Amino acid sequence: MEPRYRPRSEDPFDWFLRIPNRLELMKPIRDLVGATCEYHGVEEEARQEILLAVSEIVNNAIEHVQGKGDEGYHEVDLYFGIRDGLVVARIVDEGEGGISQSDFDGAARPELDNDRGRGLFLIKAYVDEISVSPVPGVGTEVRFSKKVNGAGAGGMP
């Protein structure tokens, strides 16, 4: 499996996964993200915020992107890592109908009685930087970073 994106040398990615558009895979993905945060000593509150951000972005890529394969099949690439107190995640979908930067820029506090629409607002609140950009010939890339306390230097051995 060849990644669609070549990380920059300064990207602290510990691992990369290619995920088929199946929501039932979210539990093991969350487990891997959580274990990576734990390995690096990320504090519990920040770990939960990171888990929410990754889950929401990957869920959105699975649910809302229309892939080019049979019955809309597509895959999502997830790059994740931590170095020197900086968490970086990059999610690249393959398809159309994904999210845009303006969706995050315009994310407003949701109404309390609304069951949907909280994800973008919470992601924006929990991460320090987020960017959305098209990947020509592939789909859309969402990248976020978050500075965390208690995260040691280095990557996975």
N, C-alpha and C positions, 0 to 999 in steps of 0.2 A: 504494500500500500504506500503510495507516494503522496506526500502532502501537496496540497494545491498552493501552498504558501511557504516560502523559505524565510524563517525567522531572521531578523536582524541580529547581529552579534550581541547587542545589548539586551535583547529579549531574554528574560529569565525562565524560559519554558522548561519545565521538568519532564513533560510528556505531551503526547499528541494522540488523539483518538479520532477515528472516522466512525460516525454514528448513523445507522439507517434511521429513517423518519418513523420511529416507533417510540411512543411515550413510555412504554413499559421498561425502557432502558434507563429511565431517569434515576431510579433508586441506585443502581450500581455506579452511575456517573456521580451522583451526590456523594456516595460513599468514597469514591476515589478522590474527589475534590476535598472532602472533609479530612481524609487520611493525609493528604498532601499538606493541608493547613496544619494539622496536628503535628506532623513530622517536623515542620518548620517552626513550631511553637507559637502559632497565631492564637491570640486570645479568643475565648469562646464567643463574645459578642461580635467581634469582627468576622469570625468563622461563619456565624449564622448569616451575617449580611452578605458575605461572599457566596455562600451556598444559595441564598435567595437570588442573587444577581445572575449567577451561572444558570440556575434552574429556569428562571424566567426567560432569559435570552434563548437558551436551547429549546425550551418549550415553544416559544414563539416561532423559532425557526422550523420546528417540526410541524406545528399546527397551521401556520399561516402562509408558508411558502408553497407555491405550486411548482413541483419539480417537473423535469422534462421526461422522466421515465414513465413506464406503464402506470396508469392510475395515479399520476402525480408523484411517483416515487422520487425521492431525492435523499441525499446524505448531507450530514453536517459535520464539519471538522471543528474540533475543540482543542485548543492549545492552552495549557495552563502551567503557571509556575510562579515561584517566589524567590526573590533574591534581595538581600540587604533591606528587608522590611517593605519591599514593593511586590504586591500581587499583581500579576498581569494575566488577563484571559483574552483570547481571540477566538471568536466563533465565526466560521465562514459557512454560509449555506450555499446550496446550488439550486437555483431556481429563481422564480419571480414572485413578486407580491410580498416581499419581506418588509422590514422596517426601514425607516429613513432617519437621518439626523434630526429632521424637523419634528418627528414623533417624540423624541426625547426632549428636544428644546421646548416643545409645547406641552409637555406632560404636566397636568395640573393635579392638585389634590383631589382625589376621587370623593364622590358623595358617600356618606356612611352607609346608606341603604342600597348601594350598588354592589353587586357581587363581582363585577368585572372591572377592569381598568385600573387596578392598583399597581400592577407590575412595573410599568414604565416609570411611574412616580417613585416607587420604592427603589428601583435600580438607581435612578438618578440621585436619590437621597443617600444611598449607601456607598456609592463609589465616588472617587475623587475626579476621575476623568472618564469620559465615554465618547467614542467616535464611531460613526457609521459611514461606510463608504462602499461604493459599488466595486466589485471585482469583475472586470470585463471578461466575458465569456464564461463566467462561473455563477455569480450571484451577488451576495451582500456579505460584508465583513462588519462585525461589531467587535470593538476592542474596548476593554475597560482596564483601569488600573486603580489601585487603592493602597495607600500607605498604611501599614499596620504596625502596632507595637508588639514586641515579644517575638517577632519573626527573625530567626537567626540568618546568618549569611550562608551563601552557598546553595547548591542544588542537591537533588537526590543523588546518592552515590551510584 
